[in-house]
Structures are given as C-alpha cells and as structure tokens.
Amino acid sequence: MSEQDSGNDHAVERLIAERATALQGVMVISRDRNCYIEIFHVRSDACVWTVRRWKKVLFFKKLVSSDWFINEQQALTYAAAMKKEFFRQHKEREAAERQYHARAI
C-alpha cells in the first residue's frame, strides 16, 4: 500500500470520527480495566443521558450496566458514585486478600 492510500485511509477515519462526535457526545469517567464508565449523550435528543459501565476483557468490552437519566447532572452524580463505590469495594477486596495471605504465611 502506498503512502497516499494510507493517508486517504486516515482522512476517512478522521472524517468518520468527526461525524460521530457531531452526532453524539461521550464523556469517559473511568478508564480502569474492570470499571470503564462513560456517559453517552445523543445531541439530537436533549433529554436522554446514559451511564454505561463496561468491563474490558482482552480486546473486547462487556457491558455490565446501562442506566438512563433525564439530565447531565443526574448522570454525572450517578457515574461519580458508581466509580467511588467500585474503587471502595476494590480496595476492600485487596485488603482482605492481603490479610488472607498474611495468615497463610
């Protein structure tokens, strides 16, 4: 493949990405492998805000939950609480595992 073809492919990908972002807004709240949280909003429908939580497995994302809200503030509050709860539980699990392994030694 020539450099010109490669450049055209990148231009097409950029155009598709620009078109997609013009139609919808995605705000990423957490990028953790086990807790990937994003707020999804279709600009043409002003009253729908969706909070999605994904779990990344290898090259794929598995949808764990999807919750719908009527405004951005509700969605942001819920997403922040979801992130905080996940990391609290994650820390508790790690502490329990360390305690278990410490007793085993």
Secondary structure, 3 states (H helix, E strand, C coil): CCHHHHHHHHHHHHHHHHHHHHHEEEEEEEEECCEEEEEEEECCCCCCEEEEEEEEECCEEEEEEEEEECCHHHHHHHHHHHHHHHHHHHHHHHHHHHHHHHHHC
